[in-house]
């Protein structure tokens, strides 16, 4: 956790405060000018509105009308015929619609204190009213949870929902609990009589015309997430910018805090922002509060995409592959337009006969009653639709592939760009972010480009220069770094073979010896570097290993992939590059500023920096060794325990290499490898179907842990993760001090003393 989360002094005004950290308040952003507020209206064309618990929606700057009295005697006094009373009250029969008049006070907001006023968005609690506010909260017969805007002057209810967030300093304003107003809890006004046409989804259909040509003549700020796919997409875009002399600035962002800080520092110099692998799953305009002439182009593989970003028609454009199955909810199911203002019925009927006046009033009462019922039904459907849409977190097409498609459309695609697209896709497969079917499908797409770029005759093959670069499609072994390691070390430290052979046990070591003997490989040969093995063994190694692997239950040891050749000597597979680049980015040895690792990882993707690539390969070997040793220790000491609906494992302080696992990608790799190994080792059939929650020390001085949730390990797994939303709900119900600073919602930071009650709530929630 950064120093911002420790709770020192608050940041200066201007920080977006859509969310908070566990440790200290942050100030709200300055209230925008009227022209700015008009430009940042919601996609339905209206500002954020304040709604009474059971009354009609009204703009926050206008007084809300008094709710009509709920007593029959009151209606008779107004001139309603007694024979019509049963008809008028039919919609209100039942506990849910009983509206006692003495509890329906006027909830009009004061001028200047509407929902768009100053103040951070915080979580409402169960309370009857606020002694510091003239506005009642939760005055229905049954207590309800409320999301409220807290201002200096008090609270006003704006909807039924609850999200818990702790205080957070300045730059942490984006480290939010994403089930808050920035994602789900936005109240929408009722439907108007003149129904508005649906707003088209803001996906860029022509990347060249709607994206590249717009920014080619502008200064651009690139905000790039810290993952290999984002780095590859960045490299492709950088190459295009260099071809067309586009001015740009590159800023790495590791989480929401860094994203907000970078935007605040550069918003005065730039009007065009390109976000790579960050920003799609949050309401950017809500949390960044940009000026009306600021535009965002978001290329992000995180799913689901926030619905406000989808239907925003002014400042946000989404770069998404057209054939992705996004399953976006329909506009009319999520948004409703403003109801036209109606004049007071008494003013309308001045001079009319008493009978006509009474008839109009009766019709209006019936109409308003039906509208309220329809609005409640619509809101219930909306909550259900949004819950189904946002329930799981998953990933779409690689951002590097999206950028390569842009280069291909512009006829500027080079072999280097193609290789970066391949590495971006391979990163998703290595990190298990996509399904095997999705990986094979995208491999087929890239294979056609590889054939187009690397088609050579036999005569040309013998005349390659030392600077030549060639990409080849091949069926390779599912062994990590085996061409730059020894075959024995690769077999021991690859998750798939280690889990299948159970190498943490004595019996597993015997099976490994039997496996090598079945292949006919001498132990002396397999323990030396792969490049030093006898040529006779290396030529037929793949066929020998595949044949023996089937006998030992490893039927998926062969995988489709690509390799790259630099001249005569250097050959790397796509997975080698992924492991090396990831290790460079999460190197725990500090060698300068925090961006040093990012720059090194970015440089390692260029073929002119082979020294950094080899440095990354060495770090990757250490990382894989540390992961396998920790997995063996956890299983042999029974650290993986069943908590009912999920498995749980916690690394203690003092565990070897525990500092490495304070990094999110390393902890995710460890968690996935541990879950695979546990499923292979346990005899409990129920435990084989459970997900895993893993925790590791984050910052000992601040007393925080990092926690990650992994979905169940099944053959039909769709790689969708439900822990992001589950973590939020558990934090809400227990008031746990959590920090959601990672772009992966299933990764959170938590105070150590809050861990017990957080896990208890998680067990209760998932049971």
Secondary structure by P-SEA (a helix, b strand, c coil): cccccccccccccccccccccccbbbbbcccccaaaaaaacccccccbbbbcccbbbbcccccccccccccaaaaaaaccccccccccccccccccccccccccccccccccccccccccbbbbcccccccccccccccccbbbbbbccccccbbbbcbbbbbbbccccccccccccccccccccbbbbccccccccccccccccccccccccccccbbbbbbbcccaaaaaaaaaaaaaaaaacccbbbbbbccaaaaaaaaaaccccccbbbbccccccccccccccccccbbbbbbccccccccccccccccccccccccccccccccccccccccccccccccccccccaaaaaaaaaaaaaaaaaaaaaaaaaaaaaaaaaaaaaccccccccaaaaaaaaaaaaccccaaaaaaaaaaaaaaaaaccccaaaaaaaaaaaaaaaaaaccccaaaaaaccccbbbbbbbbcccccccccccaaaaaaccaaaaaaaccccaaaaaaaaaaaaaaccccccccccccccccccccaaaaaaaaaaaaaccccccccbbbbbccccccccaaaaaaaaaaaaaccccccccaaaaaaaaaaaccccaaaaaaaaaaaaaaaaaaaaaaaaaaaaccccccccbbbbbbccccccccccccaaaaaaaaaaaaaaaaacccccccccbbbbbbcccccccbbbbbbbbcccccccccccaaaaaaaaaaaaacccccccccccccccccccaaaaaaaaaaaaac
